[in-house]
Amino acid sequence: MIHRLILTSFGILTLATCQNPKISETTAKQETVKTETSANSAEPKISDVTTNQTSGTTKSKSNGEPEMSVGLPPDKEAVETAKKEQQNSTVKNTAGIVYLKEGENKFYKEYEMNVTFKKMTEDSRCPKDVNCIWAGVATAEVEVMGLYTRPVTLKLSTMSDAKKGYTKSQEFNGYTISLVEVTPETTSAKGFKALQGSYRIGLQFSKGSTGSGTTTK
């Protein structure tokens, strides 16, 4: 009987000893989970900062600062102003000037006048590759005719000199007509005779009298 009691006591002690490690092991696992949870709770939340991948900008929700926009278009008014300034700088002031080739005839509705550049009668201008004492002069023969006038031939020169019979401007049909350009320039190789037939002149038309030149009706 005594032997049975002793064996039973040893069995109970052995069973208690085997269960205690399991309990302690479970308790240790629970403590580990609590520790990891506490550590993870200290990490910053991913949702605090979001990245907008489509625009390439970072938005901050925590600091409340305004979002930055990238690649804003330029101001339309400023662009238009720059375009107008560029156009105005490249446009030459050619108001009232018409160009005719030698032998060419044109009707100008705004002046109610038919104009013909008949020929160059003289070109003693200093060649562009030569140094001269006198600049010289070029004279063009121009025929003009209004709607209610007969044709009139004008001789216009690149300078005015009454003593030598040169006049730069003449009046016709209410307009002052002036010779303002003659091309091409003569050279030492190509003078007046070589350039005949290839001249081009610029005539400027202005309303009213300039106080000089010849009035022709």
Backbone torsions as a table, in degrees:
resi	resn	phi	psi	omega
1	MET	NA	-44.9	179.8
2	ILE	-61.6	-40.3	179.7
3	HIS	-62.3	-39.2	179.6
4	ARG	-64.7	-40.8	179.6
5	LEU	-63.6	-40.5	-179.7
6	ILE	-64.9	-42.3	179.9
7	LEU	-65.3	-39.3	179.7
8	THR	-64.0	-41.6	-180.0
9	SER	-62.6	-43.7	177.8
10	PHE	-62.1	-37.6	179.8
11	GLY	-64.9	-42.3	-179.8
12	ILE	-64.2	-43.4	179.6
13	LEU	-62.8	-41.2	-179.9
14	THR	-63.8	-41.3	179.3
15	LEU	-64.6	-40.2	179.8
16	ALA	-65.6	-39.3	-179.5
17	THR	-65.8	-35.8	-179.7
18	CYS	-72.2	-33.8	-179.0
19	GLN	-75.2	-33.0	-177.1
20	ASN	-60.6	-42.5	178.0
21	PRO	-62.5	-35.0	179.5
22	LYS	-64.5	-42.0	-180.0
23	ILE	-64.7	-43.5	-179.4
24	SER	-66.5	-33.9	179.8
25	GLU	-67.8	-41.6	177.9
26	THR	-62.9	-42.2	178.7
27	THR	-62.0	-39.8	-179.8
28	ALA	-64.8	-39.7	179.5
29	LYS	-64.6	-41.9	178.8
30	GLN	-61.6	-41.3	178.8
31	GLU	-63.2	-39.0	179.5
32	THR	-63.5	-42.2	179.0
33	VAL	-62.1	-43.6	178.5
34	LYS	-60.5	-40.9	-179.3
35	THR	-63.7	-44.8	-179.6
36	GLU	-64.7	-39.3	179.1
37	THR	-63.7	-40.7	179.3
38	SER	-65.2	-40.4	-179.5
39	ALA	-66.3	-41.4	-178.9
40	ASN	-67.4	-30.6	-178.5
41	SER	-67.6	-20.3	-179.6
42	ALA	-83.5	-13.4	-178.6
43	GLU	-74.4	148.9	178.9
44	PRO	-68.3	145.3	178.8
45	LYS	-74.6	137.7	-179.1
46	ILE	-66.5	-29.0	-177.2
47	SER	-72.6	-13.5	179.9
48	ASP	-63.8	-34.3	-178.8
49	VAL	-124.9	122.5	179.3
50	THR	-118.0	143.5	-179.2
51	THR	-110.4	126.5	177.2
52	ASN	-88.5	101.4	-174.0
53	GLN	-72.2	-27.3	-176.5
54	THR	-73.4	-36.0	-178.7
55	SER	-98.1	-13.9	179.4
56	GLY	75.9	18.8	179.7
57	THR	-115.4	153.9	179.7
58	THR	-105.5	128.1	-179.7
59	LYS	-104.2	133.9	179.3
60	SER	-108.5	124.1	179.9
61	LYS	-93.7	-20.3	-173.1
62	SER	-84.0	-34.8	-173.8
63	ASN	-93.0	-12.4	176.2
64	GLY	73.7	12.5	179.5
65	GLU	-74.1	149.3	179.4
66	PRO	-65.5	150.5	-179.3
67	GLU	-75.5	144.2	179.5
68	MET	-91.4	129.8	176.9
69	SER	-97.1	144.5	-175.3
70	VAL	-114.1	137.2	173.6
71	GLY	71.4	42.6	177.7
72	LEU	-65.1	139.4	179.4
73	PRO	-70.1	151.6	179.4
74	PRO	-67.9	158.7	-179.9
75	ASP	-64.1	127.6	-175.6
76	LYS	-63.0	-40.4	-178.8
77	GLU	-63.3	-39.4	178.9
78	ALA	-66.0	-38.2	179.1
79	VAL	-65.1	-44.5	-179.9
80	GLU	-64.1	-40.2	178.8
81	THR	-62.9	-41.6	179.1
82	ALA	-64.1	-39.2	179.2
83	LYS	-64.4	-43.3	-179.3
84	LYS	-64.0	-41.6	179.4
85	GLU	-63.2	-39.3	179.3
86	GLN	-66.2	-41.7	179.3
87	GLN	-64.9	-42.8	-179.4
88	ASN	-65.0	-31.6	-178.9
89	SER	-74.7	-21.9	-176.9
90	THR	-99.2	-13.6	-179.6
91	VAL	-82.3	126.2	179.7
92	LYS	-84.0	150.8	178.9
93	ASN	-82.7	94.6	-178.3
94	THR	-119.4	25.8	-178.0
95	ALA	-63.0	129.0	176.2
96	GLY	77.8	10.0	-178.9
97	ILE	-110.8	130.5	176.5
98	VAL	-119.8	151.4	-177.1
99	TYR	-120.9	135.8	-179.4
100	LEU	-134.6	140.2	172.9
101	LYS	-85.9	158.5	-179.3
102	GLU	-60.8	124.9	-178.3
103	GLY	90.3	-3.9	-176.6
104	GLU	-85.1	145.3	179.1
105	ASN	-125.9	133.3	178.9
106	LYS	-141.5	147.5	173.1
107	PHE	-105.2	128.5	-179.2
108	TYR	-110.2	108.1	-176.4
109	LYS	-63.0	-38.1	-177.5
110	GLU	-64.6	-24.8	178.9
111	TYR	-106.3	-3.5	-177.5
112	GLU	50.5	52.2	-172.1
113	MET	-148.8	140.6	173.4
114	ASN	-101.1	129.3	-174.5
115	VAL	-126.2	133.4	178.1
116	THR	-129.0	124.4	173.4
117	PHE	-87.8	98.6	-173.4
118	LYS	-72.9	-52.4	-179.5
119	LYS	-174.1	167.3	170.0
120	MET	-91.7	128.1	-179.9
121	THR	-96.8	-16.9	-178.1
122	GLU	-160.6	143.8	172.7
123	ASP	-153.0	91.7	178.9
124	SER	-107.2	20.4	179.2
125	ARG	-62.2	148.3	179.6
126	CYS	-64.8	127.4	177.3
127	PRO	-55.8	144.5	-173.7
128	LYS	-67.9	-18.1	179.1
129	ASP	-105.1	20.0	-179.0
130	VAL	-131.6	142.7	174.6
131	ASN	-90.4	122.6	-176.4
132	CYS	-123.2	154.4	175.6
133	ILE	-77.8	-37.4	-178.7
134	TRP	-114.8	138.7	-176.4
135	ALA	-70.0	-26.2	-179.1
136	GLY	82.5	-179.0	-175.6
137	VAL	-149.5	150.3	175.1
138	ALA	-123.5	139.7	-177.6
139	THR	-127.7	130.2	-179.8
140	ALA	-111.8	143.6	176.4
141	GLU	-102.1	117.0	-174.7
142	VAL	-123.5	130.7	177.5
143	GLU	-104.4	129.3	-179.5
144	VAL	-124.1	148.3	178.8
145	MET	-150.9	124.7	177.8
146	GLY	-85.8	178.2	-179.1
147	LEU	-64.9	-30.1	-176.8
148	TYR	-125.0	27.3	179.7
149	THR	-128.1	164.2	174.0
150	ARG	-83.4	160.0	176.3
151	PRO	-65.3	139.3	179.8
152	VAL	-129.8	136.4	178.8
153	THR	-97.5	126.1	177.7
154	LEU	-110.4	140.6	172.7
155	LYS	-110.4	111.4	-176.6
156	LEU	-113.7	134.9	-177.2
157	SER	-117.8	166.8	-179.9
158	THR	-78.4	-3.6	177.7
159	MET	-149.4	161.6	176.8
160	SER	-109.1	125.4	177.2
161	ASP	-151.4	97.7	-174.9
162	ALA	-61.9	-34.3	-178.3
163	LYS	-65.9	-34.7	-178.6
164	LYS	-97.5	0.3	176.4
165	GLY	82.4	22.1	178.5
166	TYR	-101.3	135.6	175.2
167	THR	-138.1	134.7	-177.0
168	LYS	-85.1	-30.1	-176.1
169	SER	-132.2	145.8	172.9
170	GLN	-141.2	155.2	-178.2
171	GLU	-103.7	141.5	178.1
172	PHE	-155.6	130.0	174.1
173	ASN	55.2	37.9	177.8
174	GLY	85.4	4.2	179.6
175	TYR	-123.1	147.2	170.4
176	THR	-95.4	121.4	-177.3
177	ILE	-107.8	124.2	-176.1
178	SER	-124.8	142.0	173.9
179	LEU	-86.4	114.1	-174.3
180	VAL	-113.8	-12.4	-178.0
181	GLU	-155.2	138.7	174.2
182	VAL	-136.4	123.3	177.7
183	THR	-133.7	154.3	-3.0
184	PRO	-80.6	170.8	174.8
185	GLU	-78.8	151.3	176.1
186	THR	-76.6	157.0	175.3
187	THR	-131.5	174.1	177.7
188	SER	-65.6	-26.1	-179.7
189	ALA	-88.0	-33.6	-179.1
190	LYS	-124.5	109.0	179.1
191	GLY	-99.7	-159.6	-175.5
192	PHE	-58.6	-47.1	-177.4
193	LYS	-63.8	-39.5	-178.7
194	ALA	-69.9	-26.0	-176.8
195	LEU	-95.4	-6.6	-179.1
196	GLN	-57.9	133.8	-178.7
197	GLY	93.1	-12.9	-177.9
198	SER	-117.2	11.8	-178.8
199	TYR	-76.0	157.3	175.7
200	ARG	-140.8	131.5	-177.5
201	ILE	-120.4	156.5	174.0
202	GLY	-116.1	123.9	179.4
203	LEU	-112.7	132.1	178.8
204	GLN	-106.6	130.7	179.8
205	PHE	-108.2	125.4	176.4
206	SER	-132.3	143.2	-176.5
207	LYS	-75.7	135.1	175.2
208	GLY	88.0	-179.4	-175.6
209	SER	-92.6	142.8	176.0
210	THR	-96.6	-3.3	179.9
211	GLY	87.8	4.7	179.5
212	SER	-142.5	164.0	178.0
213	GLY	91.8	-172.1	-174.8
214	THR	-110.4	130.8	177.3
215	THR	-87.2	124.7	-177.1
216	THR	-127.5	131.1	179.3
217	LYS	-124.9	NA	NA
